[in-house]
Amino acid sequence: MSRPSLEQNVRKAVREYLLLAENTSPDEARLSTVAVARQLNFDRKTLKKYGLDEEISTAAQRQSRNCALSRKEIGKSLVDDTLRGRDQEIEAMRRRCEALIAQLCLAEGNAQRLGIDPTELWKPLPTPDRSLPHTRGRTQH
């Protein structure tokens, strides 16, 4: 069995790297001939010699397209989460309002049961007489 040629080894390594790199962001894995050559410890001229620079550039285009789609999905999921949170807050407020209305109805019903006119409950409180100073129960000796 003969030893695999350098070209086969280079092609295999580059293609495996490109498959992994396409699904990551360009910040994590740059796809250029120089960057791939550095990452895989090959000379950039070797990659160009075997025509892998064209594969790298098409992989870079796919990577940028994938990244744009994932950003769109992230933005959409962020909006969905925001809307879901807003809907939950609205529902919680609605429940609190309904509980307060029920409590008010209960208070009016109890007032009527005790012989108090329920409309008296909603009259504003009279302002206290402030013509005399408040002494807090002090006595002068």
N, C-alpha and C positions, 0 to 999 in steps of 0.2 A: 504494500500500500504506500503510495507516494505522499509526500508531505504537501499540505495545501499551500497554494501560492500566496505570495504577499497580497496580491490583488484581492483574492477571496477573503483573506483575514480582514483587510481594510474595509471592504464592502460590507461584510457581516457586522463588524464593530460599528461602522457609521450608521447602518440601517437600524440596528438595535438602539443606538443612542437617539436617532431621529424619532423613532416610535415613542420613546419615553419623553423626549423633549417637546413634542407636539402638544402634549396634554398639560404642559406647565406654562407658566407665564414667561414672557420674554425676559423679565428681570431675573428669573430663576435659571433659565437656560437659554442663552443667546444662541441663535442659529445663524451663524455666518461661517464661511470657510475657515477663517482664522480661529474663531472661537471653538469650533468643533475639532479642529486640528490640535489646538492646545489641550482641550478636554481629553482627547483620546491619545495624546502623545504621538501624533503623526505629523509629518511635514505638510504644510498647506499645498505645496507643489505636488505632493503625492496624490492628494485628494483631487486636485485639478486634473492630474494626469489620467486618472481613472474616470473622470467625468462626474465625480460625486458632488462637485460644486453646484451643478444644476439640481440635483436631488435635494441638496441642502437649501437652496433658495425656494424650491416648491414647498418643502417642509416648513420653512419660515413663513411662507404665505398662509399655509394651513394653520400654523400656530397662532398667527395674528388673527385669523378668522375665528378660531376656537376661543381665543382670549376675548374677542369682542362679543361673542355669543355668551360667554360665561359672565362678562360684565353686565350684559343686558339681563341675564337671568338673575344675577345678584341684585340689580336695581329693581327688578320686578318683585323678587321675594321680599326686598326691604319695604317696598310700597305695600305689598300684601300684609306683611307683619304690622306695619303702621296702621293700616285700615282695620285689621283684626283687633288690635289693641284699642283703637278708637271705638269700635263697635262694642267691645266689652265694657269700656267706661260708660258709654251711653246706656247700656243695659243695666249696669249697676246704679247709675243715677236714676233711671226710671223706677227701679225697685225701691230705692230710698224715698223717692217722691210718693210712690203709692203707699209705702208704709207710713209716711207722715200724714197723708190724707186720711188713712184709716185711723190713725191716732186722733186726728182732729174730729173725725166723725164720732169716735168713741167719747171724746171729751164733751161734745155737744149733746150726745145722747145721755150721758151721765148728768149733765147740767139740767136737762129737761126732766130727768127722772127725779132729781132732788128739788124740783120746783123752781129752778132758776131759768129765766128767759135766756135761751142760747144767744140771742143778739147782744145781750149784756156782756158776753164774753169778749166781744170784738170791739167794744168801745175803748177809746184811748184812755190811759191812766191820767187822772188829774195831776197837775204839777203841784209839788208840795209847797206849802207856805214857807217862804224864805225870809220873811220880814224879821224874824227873831233869830239870833245866832244859836247854833247848835252847841250845847254845853256838855253833852255826854254824861249827864247825871252828876255833874260836879256840884257839890254844895259849898257855899262860902261860909267860912268860919269867922 
